Amino acid sequence: METINNPLTSRAGEMLRWQFRMRNRLLTCGITKSGPNGFSVITLPHWDVKGGIVETFHNQASALQRHARIAEQLRSAGWSIASYTP
C-alpha cells in the first residue's frame, strides 16, 4: 500500500490554510513552505482529492497573491469560508 504525504495535512511547512464550503462540498486552499526557497499553493477539492492542484512559487509574496486570487474567485462563485488558520 502506497502512502502519500498530503502537504495540507502535514503541519511542518504549513503557513496558511483556508477551507471553503458550498452546499455539501468542501475545498481547501493553502500555502506551504516547500524547500529552502519555495512556496506551494495547494488547492484540494475534498470530493475529488485526485483533482488537487499544486502550484510552486519562488517567493512568499507570489504565493500569497495567488492564494488571494483563488479565494476571490471562489467567493465570487458563491463559496464561503468555513474555517481558516492564520
RODRENRO-33169 format. One record per residue: x, y, z of N, C-alpha, C in turn; residue number from 1; residue in three letters. Coordinates in steps of 0.001 Angstrom, whole numbers. Atoms other than C-alpha are relative to their C-alpha. Example, Ala and Ser with C-alpha at 12.3 -4.5 7.8 and 13.67 -1.06 7.14 Angstrom:
RODRENRO-33169
<<890,-1190,0>,<12300,-4500,7800>,<900,1200,0>,1,ALA>
<<-820,-1190,-60>,<13670,-1060,7140>,<-770,1090,730>,2,SER>
This chain:
RODRENRO-33169
<<843,-1182,0>,<0,0,0>,<886,1241,0>,1,MET>
<<-796,-1214,133>,<1434,3357,-1049>,<-513,1081,943>,2,GLU>
<<364,-1105,-880>,<1461,6196,1472>,<354,1303,-696>,3,THR>
<<-218,-1295,631>,<1073,9696,69>,<-23,1063,1082>,4,ILE>
<<-84,-1080,-977>,<2168,12657,2171>,<-769,1195,-543>,5,ASN>
<<824,-1129,423>,<-547,15298,1807>,<564,1270,626>,6,ASN>
<<-600,-1206,-564>,<1062,18755,2178>,<-961,832,842>,7,PRO>
<<940,-781,-793>,<-2145,20215,3640>,<-274,-619,1369>,8,LEU>
<<207,611,-1314>,<-2338,17698,6467>,<1303,-121,769>,9,THR>
<<-1297,-10,-662>,<1381,17831,7235>,<283,1419,478>,10,SER>
<<-83,-1339,-581>,<1741,20803,9583>,<1399,618,-26>,11,ARG>
<<-1364,-508,-132>,<5537,21150,9431>,<240,1255,-840>,12,ALA>
<<-258,-1148,862>,<5636,23554,6464>,<-1219,863,-250>,13,GLY>
<<1247,-725,254>,<2072,24835,6624>,<107,1444,479>,14,GLU>
<<-12,-1413,-352>,<1770,28613,6602>,<-1411,562,108>,15,MET>
<<1336,-574,103>,<-1854,29265,5742>,<-924,-1062,-580>,16,LEU>
<<955,973,536>,<-4953,27134,5171>,<-1403,539,181>,17,ARG>
<<1407,-412,-33>,<-8498,28187,4297>,<-838,-1137,-554>,18,TRP>
<<939,1006,488>,<-11391,25774,3927>,<-1272,723,-435>,19,GLN>
<<1188,-619,576>,<-14281,26824,1708>,<-1123,-1020,-67>,20,PHE>
<<1177,867,66>,<-17815,25412,1664>,<-1011,578,-987>,21,ARG>
<<1161,-334,826>,<-20548,25421,-940>,<-936,-1198,71>,22,MET>
<<955,1075,-262>,<-23623,23383,-39>,<695,-1129,767>,23,ARG>
<<-605,1122,-730>,<-22250,19945,902>,<1432,-297,-458>,24,ASN>
<<-1359,216,490>,<-18836,20391,-732>,<996,879,743>,25,ARG>
<<-1094,-730,-628>,<-15554,21431,871>,<1196,30,-933>,26,LEU>
<<-1209,-173,791>,<-12412,22729,-786>,<1014,716,888>,27,LEU>
<<-1041,-623,-802>,<-9135,23582,930>,<1021,649,-919>,28,THR>
<<-1048,-709,723>,<-6654,26149,-351>,<1008,468,1039>,29,CYS>
<<-998,-357,-989>,<-3397,26623,1493>,<1363,258,-604>,30,GLY>
<<-1380,-262,401>,<227,27660,1322>,<911,-761,946>,31,ILE>
<<-1007,683,-796>,<3130,25519,2489>,<1388,418,-475>,32,THR>
<<-1395,-234,352>,<6863,26092,2557>,<494,-1275,-642>,33,LYS>
<<-489,1190,702>,<8432,23740,35>,<1461,215,-383>,34,SER>
<<-1426,-171,249>,<12192,23602,205>,<503,1316,570>,35,GLY>
<<-595,-1193,-604>,<14572,26377,1203>,<-506,1313,-591>,36,PRO>
<<418,-1246,645>,<13288,28950,-1310>,<-1314,-130,-753>,37,ASN>
<<1223,222,747>,<9942,27627,-2463>,<-1241,27,868>,38,GLY>
<<1299,-27,-662>,<6296,28005,-1569>,<-1005,-651,-942>,39,PHE>
<<1011,681,796>,<3419,25833,-2760>,<-1389,479,394>,40,SER>
<<1414,-287,-211>,<-202,26872,-3158>,<-739,-1264,-408>,41,VAL>
<<693,1261,227>,<-2350,23765,-2839>,<-1502,248,31>,42,ILE>
<<1455,-77,64>,<-5989,23644,-3916>,<-509,-1432,-54>,43,THR>
<<417,1388,-139>,<-7726,20450,-2835>,<-1510,-109,173>,44,LEU>
<<1434,254,-168>,<-11385,19642,-3544>,<-187,-1315,762>,45,PRO>
<<136,1179,-856>,<-12415,17185,-817>,<-783,-1124,-666>,46,HIS>
<<796,1030,684>,<-14854,15341,-3112>,<797,-650,-1129>,47,TRP>
<<-831,542,1078>,<-12057,14711,-5662>,<1462,284,318>,48,ASP>
<<-1366,-303,-444>,<-8681,14608,-3908>,<1035,-222,-1101>,49,VAL>
<<-925,197,1125>,<-7030,13320,-7086>,<9,1220,-919>,50,LYS>
<<82,-1212,810>,<-8107,16609,-8689>,<701,1190,641>,51,GLY>
<<-722,-1077,-667>,<-5926,18638,-6310>,<1070,598,-905>,52,GLY>
<<-990,-717,799>,<-3572,21222,-7778>,<1058,573,926>,53,ILE>
<<-1110,-591,-736>,<-136,22243,-6506>,<728,941,-952>,54,VAL>
<<-731,-995,776>,<1430,25445,-7826>,<1186,458,840>,55,GLU>
<<-1212,-349,-735>,<5020,26298,-6840>,<470,1399,-388>,56,THR>
<<-467,-1372,200>,<6382,29825,-6417>,<1359,166,673>,57,PHE>
<<-1348,-225,-532>,<9880,31152,-5723>,<34,975,1167>,58,HIS>
<<9,-909,-1145>,<8795,33737,-3164>,<-1377,6,651>,59,ASN>
<<1208,26,-807>,<6219,34109,-447>,<-1060,970,-523>,60,GLN>
<<952,-998,486>,<4624,37251,-1911>,<-810,-531,-1176>,61,ALA>
<<709,556,1163>,<3755,35494,-5178>,<-986,-1076,424>,62,SER>
<<904,1046,-493>,<2259,32533,-3304>,<-1211,619,701>,63,ALA>
<<1112,-674,-682>,<164,34860,-1124>,<-939,674,-992>,64,LEU>
<<838,-630,1024>,<-1054,36776,-4184>,<-847,-1038,-721>,65,GLN>
<<757,1062,677>,<-2072,33527,-5892>,<-1109,-523,904>,66,ARG>
<<1023,460,-943>,<-3899,32334,-2772>,<-1146,1008,59>,67,HIS>
<<1026,-1049,-50>,<-5745,35672,-2629>,<-875,-16,-1254>,68,ALA>
<<783,64,1249>,<-6789,35372,-6299>,<-945,-1203,10>,69,ARG>
<<848,1200,-73>,<-8087,31829,-5759>,<-1159,246,962>,70,ILE>
<<1052,-280,-990>,<-10001,32912,-2632>,<-1040,951,-572>,71,ALA>
<<932,-962,603>,<-11527,35846,-4515>,<-896,-675,-1043>,72,GLU>
<<781,711,1020>,<-12614,33613,-7398>,<-1022,-931,643>,73,GLN>
<<926,910,-673>,<-14162,31067,-5038>,<-1151,766,641>,74,LEU>
<<1053,-789,-657>,<-16057,33697,-3043>,<-934,622,-1036>,75,ARG>
<<839,-558,1070>,<-17293,35317,-6283>,<-923,-1060,-593>,76,SER>
<<798,1112,527>,<-18575,31892,-7347>,<-1001,-542,1013>,77,ALA>
<<989,411,-982>,<-20605,31536,-4140>,<519,-841,1152>,78,GLY>
<<-593,751,-1098>,<-18187,29656,-1860>,<124,919,1207>,79,TRP>
<<-209,-775,-1226>,<-17982,30782,1775>,<1161,-645,776>,80,SER>
<<-1110,503,-810>,<-15085,30421,4218>,<-586,-762,1188>,81,ILE>
<<487,852,-1092>,<-15790,27515,6582>,<965,33,1179>,82,ALA>
<<-1002,-83,-1061>,<-12524,27706,8550>,<1306,470,-614>,83,SER>
<<-1298,-455,480>,<-9020,29094,8337>,<1021,-64,1125>,84,TYR>
<<-1086,-135,-955>,<-5651,29137,10029>,<758,1261,-385>,85,THR>
<<-745,-1230,310>,<-3729,32420,10314>,<1410,-292,-470>,86,PRO>
